[in-house]
Amino acid sequence: MSETVATVRGVPKKIKELDRAVIRFAGDSGDGMQLTGEQFTTESAVAGNDISTLPNFPAEIRAPAGTLFGVSSFQLQFGSQRVYTPGDRLDCLVAMNPAALKVHLRDLKPGGLLIVNTAAYDKRNLDKAGYPANPLDDPALGERYRLHKVDMSALTHEAIKDLPLNTKEKDRTKNFFALGLVSWIYTRSLEPTLDWINKKFSKRQDISAANVRVLKAGHAFGETAEIFGEHYTVEAADMPPGLYRAMTGNRALAWGLLAAAQRSTLPVVYGAYPITPASSVLEELAMHKRFRIRTIQAEDEIAAISSVIGAAFGGAIGVTGSSGPGIALKGEAIGLAVTAELPIVIFDIQRGGPSTGLPTKTEQADLMQALYGRNSESPVVVIAPATPGDCFYIAYEAVRLATKYMVPVFVLSDGFLANGSEPWLIPDVNTLPPIDVQFRTEPEGFFPYLRDPATLSRPWVRPGAPGLEHRIGGLEKQDVTGSISYDPENHDHMVRMRAEKVRRVAQEIPPTSINGPATGDLLVVGWGGTYGAITAAVERAQADGKSVAQIHLRHLNPLPPDLGHILREYRKILVPEINSGQLVRVLRAEYLVDAVGYNKVRGLPLPSEEIYESINQLLEST
């Protein structure tokens, strides 16, 4: 860590260079913490840092102010080196009220920077947070952390006292004071945020002026106040050249569909019922109708998937999205798409459950639901993204597989990927694999279940094509002819044929990439949003000289053809998941390996520190 000293307006300030930093803004759900975090993320992205974020907010539309369950937070890690996770322990915590302090203080490193808005620490808020006395008066707090007490509310009101705004409007800007202060501490340029304010509030110049003033006041306070004796720089990361943007997982899913529509020249029909955390996919797609996108906000989940099944029958790309509770309601209709062999894509943005559960928190507990959560033998393709940016490629791949194999494809994203963001290199769409869709137009020799010998897909026929009239539906069909059949042997044949078609998707799966030695003491197997935490833990163990490797599965049904061989090359197998042990059961059943799960279901991403400890414990056990 390098260090220099500069004098600003007569006040000496140390400047330290860091490799990375982890910051969390926390406050009441009305304090604008998500906006504050997003703007600081943008400032860091413009500075060229690698970034990973973790928004965390209550499920209630307006949780009671000052309560523990009403706390909203936004965490990010940014660095000059590869950043895999939003971070485990905090370098800096901004606590806007006592509830935020109580909920999040345990995650701050000893010696970490703690910034509090003293105006919020009154008796009413202290009582709501369950503090018998003001914790800021406890000397132990200042001994354990670098505590900075700042009356952000008073300083905010002072900066805009002459503007014609009421008290409530002025108070709402205090989050920009916190942003300006932390931007100074970590040497972030204010220009991206100033540009955003000017555009956002172009029709309310008084609000725009207030936010600009308060942002600059926070920055100036850090620059001149003697209590802040040092600040930090984090250099730009070494990243491949190109055009980047901060990308969330849900936006990436939507953009993947846009790319698929362009490459296939087919319209995308997205039918969905609003549900957290999937709704923003619908909202994003609704803005891009010029790219062959048609969106339907359905009255319920069954109507949503029924509309896209109809769209697929009509020759469009049918896509629906929901979370676990909505996927349960769609189950019967998904079975219809399986037996009718229509190409639809289902986005499942997993959240904490069961039932309503934790709608704004993340989980990985829908794997069994995706694999088996329908009546009878109802196989579908299941794939999962690893990072927010990877959601783009997974959505595109889902459309390609669905249309090539005439099969429903599940995409298992999760709340962490959906709302989290990372710098994403915008690809050249022409480099994506082609989506070559062939509709049957030749009547001679046509039968609705006449299969392609390589993929076993049946013909895709647009309704109304002359001489190609045919019938599909939920009743079992005779092989080839498509006539309704109750023949026992035919039913057994069709069940096996639909399963074999899904298995043949394995020929599309590239060789599995192994991070580490091809044989060794321990293999860590992951899927979905645990990628970053697992990678950070594995690479730390490798740096310690341990014989540890990692694979991350993007294809969960069918599984990669080389997976069985890879698993048998290691003495022990660890499977970290945010569930009670679902993939580990699949691996044990499919490959008869003694895989061990590391499972926590807390509504939060798995900390890499805990996975690292689990790796060490498993290596040390006999």
Stockholm file with secondary structure:
# STOCKHOLM 1.0

chainA/1-622         MSETVATVRGVPKKIKELDRAVIRFAGDSGDGMQLTGEQFTTESAVAGNDISTLPNFPAEIRAPAGTLFGVSSFQLQFGSQRVYTPGDRLDCLVAMNPAALKVHLRDLKPGGLLIVNTAAYDKRNLDKAGYPANPLDDPALGERYRLHKVDMSALTHEAIKDLPLNTKEKDRTKNFFALGLVSWIYTRSLEPTLDWINKKFSKRQDISAANVRVLKAGHAFGETAEIFGEHYTVEAADMPPGLYRAMTGNRALAWGLLAAAQRSTLPVVYGAYPITPASSVLEELAMHKRFRIRTIQAEDEIAAISSVIGAAFGGAIGVTGSSGPGIALKGEAIGLAVTAELPIVIFDIQRGGPSTGLPTKTEQADLMQALYGRNSESPVVVIAPATPGDCFYIAYEAVRLATKYMVPVFVLSDGFLANGSEPWLIPDVNTLPPIDVQFRTEPEGFFPYLRDPATLSRPWVRPGAPGLEHRIGGLEKQDVTGSISYDPENHDHMVRMRAEKVRRVAQEIPPTSINGPATGDLLVVGWGGTYGAITAAVERAQADGKSVAQIHLRHLNPLPPDLGHILREYRKILVPEINSGQLVRVLRAEYLVDAVGYNKVRGLPLPSEEIYESINQLLEST
#=GR chainA/1-622 SS CCEEEEEETTEEEEEEEESEEEEEEEEETTSCHHHHHHHHHHHHHHTTCEEEEEEECCSSTTCCTTCGGGEEEEEEEEESSCCCSSCSSEEEEEESSHHHHHHHGGGEEEEEEEEEEGGGCSHHHHHHHTCSSCGGGCHHHHHHSEEEEECHHHHHHHHTTTSSCCHHHHHTTHHHHHHHHHHHHTTCCSHHHHHHHHHHTTTCHHHHHHHHHHHHHHHHHHHHCTTCCEEEEECCCCCCSSCEEEEEHHHHHHHHHHHHHHHHTCCEEEEECCCTTTHHHHHHHTTCGGGTEEEEECSSHHHHHHHHHHHHHTTSEEEEEECHHHHHHHHHHHHHHHHHTCCEEEEEEECBCSTTSBTTSCCCTTHHHHHHCSSSSCCCEEECCSSTTHHHHHHHHHHHHHHHHTCCEEEEEEHHHHHCEEEEECCCGGGSCCCCCCBCCCCTTCCTBCCCTTTCCCCBCCTTCTTCCCCCCSSCBCTBTCCBCCCHHHHHHHHHHHHHHHHGGGGGCCCCCCBSCSSEEEEEEEEGGGHHHHHHHHHHHHHTTCCEEEEEESEEESCCTTHHHHHTTEEEEEEEESSSSSHHHHHHHHHCCCEEEEECCSSSCCCHHHHHHHHHHHHHCC
#=GC SS_cons         CCEEEEEETTEEEEEEEESEEEEEEEEETTSCHHHHHHHHHHHHHHTTCEEEEEEECCSSTTCCTTCGGGEEEEEEEEESSCCCSSCSSEEEEEESSHHHHHHHGGGEEEEEEEEEEGGGCSHHHHHHHTCSSCGGGCHHHHHHSEEEEECHHHHHHHHTTTSSCCHHHHHTTHHHHHHHHHHHHTTCCSHHHHHHHHHHTTTCHHHHHHHHHHHHHHHHHHHHCTTCCEEEEECCCCCCSSCEEEEEHHHHHHHHHHHHHHHHTCCEEEEECCCTTTHHHHHHHTTCGGGTEEEEECSSHHHHHHHHHHHHHTTSEEEEEECHHHHHHHHHHHHHHHHHTCCEEEEEEECBCSTTSBTTSCCCTTHHHHHHCSSSSCCCEEECCSSTTHHHHHHHHHHHHHHHHTCCEEEEEEHHHHHCEEEEECCCGGGSCCCCCCBCCCCTTCCTBCCCTTTCCCCBCCTTCTTCCCCCCSSCBCTBTCCBCCCHHHHHHHHHHHHHHHHGGGGGCCCCCCBSCSSEEEEEEEEGGGHHHHHHHHHHHHHTTCCEEEEEESEEESCCTTHHHHHTTEEEEEEEESSSSSHHHHHHHHHCCCEEEEECCSSSCCCHHHHHHHHHHHHHCC
//
